[in-house]
Amino acid sequence: MGGAFAKKVRESESGLMAKLEETYTNMSDNVLQGLRRRLPITKTKFDWDRAAVAKLAQDLQTAAGLNVS
């Protein structure tokens, strides 16, 4: 009885995952960009590259044992 239930759950999950994967594959970048907020509430773009560089510098300083303030 438990084996049959487990098999049904496995089949259902496999079907669901296959459908989700198909949906994500067929979604265009435009759809995803449309769902995303273009500008934050401040109405200015956030410079992700600059933030990444700052985080990298902080990580390197921490790894080198330097005090980060």
PDB file as gemmi writes it, atoms N, CA and C in Angstrom:
CRYST1    1.000    1.000    1.000  90.00  90.00  90.00 P 1                      
ATOM      1  N   MET A   1       0.832  -1.185   0.000  1.00  0.00           N  
ATOM      2  CA  MET A   1       0.000   0.000   0.000  1.00  0.00           C  
ATOM      3  C   MET A   1       0.879   1.252   0.000  1.00  0.00           C  
ATOM      4  N   GLY A   2       1.898   1.285   0.853  1.00  0.00           N  
ATOM      5  CA  GLY A   2       2.787   2.441   0.906  1.00  0.00           C  
ATOM      6  C   GLY A   2       3.585   2.609  -0.371  1.00  0.00           C  
ATOM      7  N   GLY A   3       3.951   1.493  -0.983  1.00  0.00           N  
ATOM      8  CA  GLY A   3       4.721   1.546  -2.229  1.00  0.00           C  
ATOM      9  C   GLY A   3       3.908   2.140  -3.362  1.00  0.00           C  
ATOM     10  N   ALA A   4       2.628   1.798  -3.417  1.00  0.00           N  
ATOM     11  CA  ALA A   4       1.758   2.330  -4.462  1.00  0.00           C  
ATOM     12  C   ALA A   4       1.567   3.837  -4.282  1.00  0.00           C  
ATOM     13  N   PHE A   5       1.430   4.256  -3.030  1.00  0.00           N  
ATOM     14  CA  PHE A   5       1.272   5.683  -2.737  1.00  0.00           C  
ATOM     15  C   PHE A   5       2.531   6.445  -3.138  1.00  0.00           C  
ATOM     16  N   ALA A   6       3.692   5.897  -2.784  1.00  0.00           N  
ATOM     17  CA  ALA A   6       4.960   6.530  -3.114  1.00  0.00           C  
ATOM     18  C   ALA A   6       5.127   6.638  -4.634  1.00  0.00           C  
ATOM     19  N   LYS A   7       4.709   5.610  -5.346  1.00  0.00           N  
ATOM     20  CA  LYS A   7       4.799   5.618  -6.802  1.00  0.00           C  
ATOM     21  C   LYS A   7       3.915   6.718  -7.389  1.00  0.00           C  
ATOM     22  N   LYS A   8       2.700   6.861  -6.867  1.00  0.00           N  
ATOM     23  CA  LYS A   8       1.780   7.912  -7.347  1.00  0.00           C  
ATOM     24  C   LYS A   8       2.360   9.306  -7.079  1.00  0.00           C  
ATOM     25  N   VAL A   9       2.932   9.495  -5.890  1.00  0.00           N  
ATOM     26  CA  VAL A   9       3.531  10.791  -5.549  1.00  0.00           C  
ATOM     27  C   VAL A   9       4.692  11.075  -6.496  1.00  0.00           C  
ATOM     28  N   ARG A  10       5.531  10.094  -6.730  1.00  0.00           N  
ATOM     29  CA  ARG A  10       6.677  10.246  -7.624  1.00  0.00           C  
ATOM     30  C   ARG A  10       6.223  10.619  -9.036  1.00  0.00           C  
ATOM     31  N   GLU A  11       5.181   9.942  -9.532  1.00  0.00           N  
ATOM     32  CA  GLU A  11       4.659  10.233 -10.873  1.00  0.00           C  
ATOM     33  C   GLU A  11       4.098  11.650 -10.941  1.00  0.00           C  
ATOM     34  N   SER A  12       3.370  12.047  -9.916  1.00  0.00           N  
ATOM     35  CA  SER A  12       2.791  13.391  -9.892  1.00  0.00           C  
ATOM     36  C   SER A  12       3.876  14.458  -9.854  1.00  0.00           C  
ATOM     37  N   GLU A  13       4.884  14.252  -9.009  1.00  0.00           N  
ATOM     38  CA  GLU A  13       5.971  15.222  -8.910  1.00  0.00           C  
ATOM     39  C   GLU A  13       6.771  15.299 -10.206  1.00  0.00           C  
ATOM     40  N   SER A  14       6.982  14.169 -10.841  1.00  0.00           N  
ATOM     41  CA  SER A  14       7.709  14.166 -12.107  1.00  0.00           C  
ATOM     42  C   SER A  14       6.946  14.947 -13.167  1.00  0.00           C  
ATOM     43  N   GLY A  15       5.640  14.749 -13.217  1.00  0.00           N  
ATOM     44  CA  GLY A  15       4.805  15.478 -14.171  1.00  0.00           C  
ATOM     45  C   GLY A  15       4.817  16.973 -13.899  1.00  0.00           C  
ATOM     46  N   LEU A  16       4.706  17.341 -12.634  1.00  0.00           N  
ATOM     47  CA  LEU A  16       4.729  18.751 -12.256  1.00  0.00           C  
ATOM     48  C   LEU A  16       6.057  19.393 -12.628  1.00  0.00           C  
ATOM     49  N   MET A  17       7.160  18.739 -12.304  1.00  0.00           N  
ATOM     50  CA  MET A  17       8.479  19.289 -12.606  1.00  0.00           C  
ATOM     51  C   MET A  17       8.687  19.414 -14.118  1.00  0.00           C  
ATOM     52  N   ALA A  18       8.203  18.457 -14.874  1.00  0.00           N  
ATOM     53  CA  ALA A  18       8.338  18.522 -16.334  1.00  0.00           C  
ATOM     54  C   ALA A  18       7.556  19.712 -16.884  1.00  0.00           C  
ATOM     55  N   LYS A  19       6.367  19.941 -16.374  1.00  0.00           N  
ATOM     56  CA  LYS A  19       5.556  21.082 -16.824  1.00  0.00           C  
ATOM     57  C   LYS A  19       6.201  22.399 -16.442  1.00  0.00           C  
ATOM     58  N   LEU A  20       6.735  22.500 -15.214  1.00  0.00           N  
ATOM     59  CA  LEU A  20       7.406  23.722 -14.783  1.00  0.00           C  
ATOM     60  C   LEU A  20       8.626  24.011 -15.652  1.00  0.00           C  
ATOM     61  N   GLU A  21       9.399  22.984 -15.922  1.00  0.00           N  
ATOM     62  CA  GLU A  21      10.587  23.148 -16.750  1.00  0.00           C  
ATOM     63  C   GLU A  21      10.210  23.611 -18.155  1.00  0.00           C  
ATOM     64  N   GLU A  22       9.156  23.043 -18.701  1.00  0.00           N  
ATOM     65  CA  GLU A  22       8.679  23.443 -20.027  1.00  0.00           C  
ATOM     66  C   GLU A  22       8.221  24.900 -20.022  1.00  0.00           C  
ATOM     67  N   THR A  23       7.518  25.297 -18.975  1.00  0.00           N  
ATOM     68  CA  THR A  23       7.039  26.671 -18.863  1.00  0.00           C  
ATOM     69  C   THR A  23       8.201  27.645 -18.783  1.00  0.00           C  
ATOM     70  N   TYR A  24       9.192  27.354 -17.944  1.00  0.00           N  
ATOM     71  CA  TYR A  24      10.345  28.238 -17.806  1.00  0.00           C  
ATOM     72  C   TYR A  24      11.144  28.307 -19.104  1.00  0.00           C  
ATOM     73  N   THR A  25      11.246  27.206 -19.803  1.00  0.00           N  
ATOM     74  CA  THR A  25      11.989  27.174 -21.058  1.00  0.00           C  
ATOM     75  C   THR A  25      11.298  28.036 -22.109  1.00  0.00           C  
ATOM     76  N   ASN A  26       9.978  28.001 -22.131  1.00  0.00           N  
ATOM     77  CA  ASN A  26       9.225  28.736 -23.145  1.00  0.00           C  
ATOM     78  C   ASN A  26       9.039  30.212 -22.810  1.00  0.00           C  
ATOM     79  N   MET A  27       9.305  30.596 -21.573  1.00  0.00           N  
ATOM     80  CA  MET A  27       9.173  32.003 -21.197  1.00  0.00           C  
ATOM     81  C   MET A  27      10.271  32.813 -21.857  1.00  0.00           C  
ATOM     82  N   SER A  28       9.911  33.931 -22.396  1.00  0.00           N  
ATOM     83  CA  SER A  28      10.936  34.779 -23.009  1.00  0.00           C  
ATOM     84  C   SER A  28      11.525  35.716 -21.962  1.00  0.00           C  
ATOM     85  N   ASP A  29      12.670  36.263 -22.278  1.00  0.00           N  
ATOM     86  CA  ASP A  29      13.315  37.210 -21.371  1.00  0.00           C  
ATOM     87  C   ASP A  29      12.438  38.434 -21.160  1.00  0.00           C  
ATOM     88  N   ASN A  30      11.671  38.806 -22.169  1.00  0.00           N  
ATOM     89  CA  ASN A  30      10.805  39.976 -22.040  1.00  0.00           C  
ATOM     90  C   ASN A  30       9.751  39.777 -20.966  1.00  0.00           C  
ATOM     91  N   VAL A  31       9.222  38.586 -20.863  1.00  0.00           N  
ATOM     92  CA  VAL A  31       8.211  38.295 -19.852  1.00  0.00           C  
ATOM     93  C   VAL A  31       8.822  38.443 -18.463  1.00  0.00           C  
ATOM     94  N   LEU A  32      10.003  37.876 -18.273  1.00  0.00           N  
ATOM     95  CA  LEU A  32      10.666  37.959 -16.976  1.00  0.00           C  
ATOM     96  C   LEU A  32      11.030  39.394 -16.635  1.00  0.00           C  
ATOM     97  N   GLN A  33      11.488  40.160 -17.633  1.00  0.00           N  
ATOM     98  CA  GLN A  33      11.829  41.551 -17.373  1.00  0.00           C  
ATOM     99  C   GLN A  33      10.585  42.367 -17.043  1.00  0.00           C  
ATOM    100  N   GLY A  34       9.464  42.012 -17.642  1.00  0.00           N  
ATOM    101  CA  GLY A  34       8.223  42.708 -17.352  1.00  0.00           C  
ATOM    102  C   GLY A  34       7.744  42.470 -15.935  1.00  0.00           C  
ATOM    103  N   LEU A  35       8.066  41.332 -15.370  1.00  0.00           N  
ATOM    104  CA  LEU A  35       7.666  41.010 -14.008  1.00  0.00           C  
ATOM    105  C   LEU A  35       8.546  41.686 -12.973  1.00  0.00           C  
ATOM    106  N   ARG A  36       9.727  42.075 -13.389  1.00  0.00           N  
ATOM    107  CA  ARG A  36      10.714  42.638 -12.478  1.00  0.00           C  
ATOM    108  C   ARG A  36      10.546  44.151 -12.406  1.00  0.00           C  
ATOM    109  N   ARG A  37      10.799  44.703 -11.260  1.00  0.00           N  
ATOM    110  CA  ARG A  37      10.723  46.145 -11.072  1.00  0.00           C  
ATOM    111  C   ARG A  37      11.945  46.798 -11.741  1.00  0.00           C  
ATOM    112  N   ARG A  38      11.708  47.782 -12.591  1.00  0.00           N  
ATOM    113  CA  ARG A  38      12.799  48.409 -13.338  1.00  0.00           C  
ATOM    114  C   ARG A  38      13.646  49.318 -12.456  1.00  0.00           C  
ATOM    115  N   LEU A  39      13.015  50.161 -11.689  1.00  0.00           N  
ATOM    116  CA  LEU A  39      13.735  51.062 -10.809  1.00  0.00           C  
ATOM    117  C   LEU A  39      13.217  50.891  -9.390  1.00  0.00           C  
ATOM    118  N   PRO A  40      14.104  50.989  -8.426  1.00  0.00           N  
ATOM    119  CA  PRO A  40      13.637  50.904  -7.037  1.00  0.00           C  
ATOM    120  C   PRO A  40      12.803  52.136  -6.677  1.00  0.00           C  
ATOM    121  N   ILE A  41      12.294  52.142  -5.492  1.00  0.00           N  
ATOM    122  CA  ILE A  41      11.439  53.232  -5.035  1.00  0.00           C  
ATOM    123  C   ILE A  41      12.167  54.576  -5.120  1.00  0.00           C  
ATOM    124  N   THR A  42      13.497  54.573  -4.994  1.00  0.00           N  
ATOM    125  CA  THR A  42      14.266  55.820  -5.037  1.00  0.00           C  
ATOM    126  C   THR A  42      14.347  56.402  -6.445  1.00  0.00           C  
ATOM    127  N   LYS A  43      13.897  55.656  -7.436  1.00  0.00           N  
ATOM    128  CA  LYS A  43      13.909  56.072  -8.849  1.00  0.00           C  
ATOM    129  C   LYS A  43      15.315  56.194  -9.430  1.00  0.00           C  
ATOM    130  N   THR A  44      16.280  55.550  -8.808  1.00  0.00           N  
ATOM    131  CA  THR A  44      17.638  55.519  -9.336  1.00  0.00           C  
ATOM    132  C   THR A  44      18.081  54.069  -9.466  1.00  0.00           C  
ATOM    133  N   LYS A  45      18.818  53.807 -10.525  1.00  0.00           N  
ATOM    134  CA  LYS A  45      19.300  52.445 -10.736  1.00  0.00           C  
ATOM    135  C   LYS A  45      20.380  52.108  -9.726  1.00  0.00           C  
ATOM    136  N   PHE A  46      20.401  50.868  -9.300  1.00  0.00           N  
ATOM    137  CA  PHE A  46      21.430  50.402  -8.374  1.00  0.00           C  
ATOM    138  C   PHE A  46      22.582  49.847  -9.193  1.00  0.00           C  
ATOM    139  N   ASP A  47      23.774  50.285  -8.906  1.00  0.00           N  
ATOM    140  CA  ASP A  47      24.967  49.855  -9.631  1.00  0.00           C  
ATOM    141  C   ASP A  47      25.466  48.533  -9.046  1.00  0.00           C  
ATOM    142  N   TRP A  48      25.016  47.431  -9.627  1.00  0.00           N  
ATOM    143  CA  TRP A  48      25.363  46.104  -9.114  1.00  0.00           C  
ATOM    144  C   TRP A  48      26.841  45.818  -9.263  1.00  0.00           C  
ATOM    145  N   ASP A  49      27.454  46.329 -10.334  1.00  0.00           N  
ATOM    146  CA  ASP A  49      28.891  46.098 -10.536  1.00  0.00           C  
ATOM    147  C   ASP A  49      29.695  46.744  -9.422  1.00  0.00           C  
ATOM    148  N   ARG A  50      29.327  47.946  -9.067  1.00  0.00           N  
ATOM    149  CA  ARG A  50      30.036  48.657  -8.005  1.00  0.00           C  
ATOM    150  C   ARG A  50      29.862  47.934  -6.659  1.00  0.00           C  
ATOM    151  N   ALA A  51      28.650  47.441  -6.419  1.00  0.00           N  
ATOM    152  CA  ALA A  51      28.383  46.709  -5.179  1.00  0.00           C  
ATOM    153  C   ALA A  51      29.199  45.418  -5.130  1.00  0.00           C  
ATOM    154  N   ALA A  52      29.322  44.756  -6.277  1.00  0.00           N  
ATOM    155  CA  ALA A  52      30.089  43.511  -6.335  1.00  0.00           C  
ATOM    156  C   ALA A  52      31.563  43.780  -6.057  1.00  0.00           C  
ATOM    157  N   VAL A  53      32.087  44.874  -6.591  1.00  0.00           N  
ATOM    158  CA  VAL A  53      33.491  45.225  -6.360  1.00  0.00           C  
ATOM    159  C   VAL A  53      33.711  45.541  -4.884  1.00  0.00           C  
ATOM    160  N   ALA A  54      32.788  46.286  -4.278  1.00  0.00           N  
ATOM    161  CA  ALA A  54      32.915  46.622  -2.860  1.00  0.00           C  
ATOM    162  C   ALA A  54      32.872  45.365  -1.996  1.00  0.00           C  
ATOM    163  N   LYS A  55      32.000  44.435  -2.314  1.00  0.00           N  
ATOM    164  CA  LYS A  55      31.887  43.181  -1.562  1.00  0.00           C  
ATOM    165  C   LYS A  55      33.162  42.359  -1.724  1.00  0.00           C  
ATOM    166  N   LEU A  56      33.688  42.317  -2.948  1.00  0.00           N  
ATOM    167  CA  LEU A  56      34.923  41.579  -3.195  1.00  0.00           C  
ATOM    168  C   LEU A  56      36.077  42.178  -2.398  1.00  0.00           C  
ATOM    169  N   ALA A  57      36.176  43.507  -2.392  1.00  0.00           N  
ATOM    170  CA  ALA A  57      37.236  44.171  -1.636  1.00  0.00           C  
ATOM    171  C   ALA A  57      37.103  43.872  -0.146  1.00  0.00           C  
ATOM    172  N   GLN A  58      35.884  43.885   0.352  1.00  0.00           N  
ATOM    173  CA  GLN A  58      35.650  43.586   1.771  1.00  0.00           C  
ATOM    174  C   GLN A  58      36.038  42.143   2.082  1.00  0.00           C  
ATOM    175  N   ASP A  59      35.670  41.227   1.216  1.00  0.00           N  
ATOM    176  CA  ASP A  59      36.010  39.818   1.420  1.00  0.00           C  
ATOM    177  C   ASP A  59      37.526  39.602   1.404  1.00  0.00           C  
ATOM    178  N   LEU A  60      38.214  40.287   0.495  1.00  0.00           N  
ATOM    179  CA  LEU A  60      39.667  40.156   0.420  1.00  0.00           C  
ATOM    180  C   LEU A  60      40.340  40.720   1.668  1.00  0.00           C  
ATOM    181  N   GLN A  61      39.826  41.846   2.155  1.00  0.00           N  
ATOM    182  CA  GLN A  61      40.385  42.429   3.364  1.00  0.00           C  
ATOM    183  C   GLN A  61      40.155  41.525   4.565  1.00  0.00           C  
ATOM    184  N   THR A  62      38.986  40.932   4.638  1.00  0.00           N  
ATOM    185  CA  THR A  62      38.672  40.019   5.729  1.00  0.00           C  
ATOM    186  C   THR A  62      39.585  38.779   5.667  1.00  0.00           C  
ATOM    187  N   ALA A  63      39.779  38.264   4.449  1.00  0.00           N  
ATOM    188  CA  ALA A  63      40.623  37.081   4.285  1.00  0.00           C  
ATOM    189  C   ALA A  63      42.084  37.392   4.627  1.00  0.00           C  
ATOM    190  N   ALA A  64      42.500  38.631   4.382  1.00  0.00           N  
ATOM    191  CA  ALA A  64      43.869  39.028   4.681  1.00  0.00           C  
ATOM    192  C   ALA A  64      44.060  39.371   6.137  1.00  0.00           C  
ATOM    193  N   GLY A  65      42.969  39.421   6.895  1.00  0.00           N  
ATOM    194  CA  GLY A  65      43.053  39.712   8.319  1.00  0.00           C  
ATOM    195  C   GLY A  65      43.108  41.193   8.640  1.00  0.00           C  
ATOM    196  N   LEU A  66      42.737  42.014   7.664  1.00  0.00           N  
ATOM    197  CA  LEU A  66      42.718  43.452   7.882  1.00  0.00           C  
ATOM    198  C   LEU A  66      41.417  43.851   8.559  1.00  0.00           C  
ATOM    199  N   ASN A  67      41.449  44.932   9.320  1.00  0.00           N  
ATOM    200  CA  ASN A  67      40.252  45.449   9.960  1.00  0.00           C  
ATOM    201  C   ASN A  67      39.377  46.150   8.929  1.00  0.00           C  
ATOM    202  N   VAL A  68      38.139  45.775   8.850  1.00  0.00           N  
ATOM    203  CA  VAL A  68      37.204  46.410   7.915  1.00  0.00           C  
ATOM    204  C   VAL A  68      36.224  47.212   8.731  1.00  0.00           C  
ATOM    205  N   SER A  69      36.139  48.510   8.457  1.00  0.00           N  
ATOM    206  CA  SER A  69      35.232  49.371   9.211  1.00  0.00           C  
ATOM    207  C   SER A  69      34.108  49.833   8.338  1.00  0.00           C  
TER     208      SER A  69                                                      
END                                                                             
